[in-house]
Amino acid sequence: MEVLLSPYSIPNNYFINCGAHSNTNVHTRVFVRDRGFLVEKGEIVKNNNSSASISPLYQVARIFIHQASYKFNINQTEAG
């Protein structure tokens, strides 16, 4: 039996920037703010010692003190 495998390509739909107020472009990817995917709200913490050399992805974070989750709608074509 011969098995043909196609290379996996990363879908560009779910790169998340947790806690951000807006989308962030890093190289060729867009990291979207997480607000639209949250099931439970969490607190946002911000790096007050930020510098230009630190990626925007590390400037904010979202923390949860209780169980939390995100909800994503994934199409069959996106899942591989």
N, C-alpha and C positions, 0 to 999 in steps of 0.2 A: 504494500500500500504506500502510495506517495502522498505526503502532506505538504501542501503549499501554504506558506506563511507570508502574509504581507507585513511590511514594516509598520510599526505602531507610530502614529503621529499624534502629538499632544493636541487635544482640542483647545482652542483659544477662548473658550467660553467661561471658564471658571478659575481665573487667577484672582484671588481675593486679597484686598488690602484691608485687613481687620482694623476697625476703628477709624479709618480715614473718612474725612468729610467729602472727598471727591475722588475720582478715578486717578490713577497714577501710571504714567508710561515709564517702563524700564526696558531699555533696549527695544525689542520689537514687540513686546507684550504689554497689554493693558491690564492692570490690576484694578478691578472694580471695587468700590466701597462695599462693605458687607451689609449695610443696612437693609437692603431689599431681600436678603436671604435669611435673616435672623428669625428664629422662632421665639426666643427669649432675649430680652435686652440685657446688656452687660454694661459695665463702666468702661470709659475710654481713658487711657493714660497716655500722656504725651512726654516725649523726651525733651526736657528743657535745656539740655546741654548739647543740642544738635549742632552739627557743623555741615558745611557743604560737601564734605567727603563721605558722609554717611548716607546710604541709600534712603530714599523717601519711604521705603517699606519698613524701615526701622525707626521711623519718627513717632509713630503711634502704635498702640496695641489695644485690644479689647480684653478685659478680664471679667470672669464670671465667678461669683461666690456661691452659686447654686448650679445644679446641672443645667446645661444649655445645649442647644442644637441649632444647626443651620438646615435649611430645606432648599434643595436644588431640583429643578425640573430638567431631566436629562433625556434627550431624544435617543432612540435606538442607534441612529447614525453617529451620534456623538460618543456613545459608549463603546463603539468598536464593533 
